[in-house]
Amino acid sequence: MTIIELERELLHLGISSDLYSIMTGGLPNEKLCIVKDDKWQVYYSERGKKSGLKIFETETEACEYFLCKVKRYATK
């Protein structure tokens, strides 16, 4: 899965973009984030900190983990 495919799936599932941040980096308040630094990172940005940081070698692993975390907010 790529970032493009992830974005499509999130739209398809009706998950609000207020809940996540894709490839923007930084620490947006109260959002699940996915970024690529040296490696792929998925974390929850909370009060200026990376909470629950997970590191992945591949885009596919990171995207699949991210999707699994936000699927519970699906409206469709």
Secondary structure, 3 states (H helix, E strand, C coil): CCHHHHHHHHHHHCCCHHHEEECCCCCCCCEEEEEECCCEEEEEEECCEEEEEEEECCHHHHHHHHHHHHHHHCCC
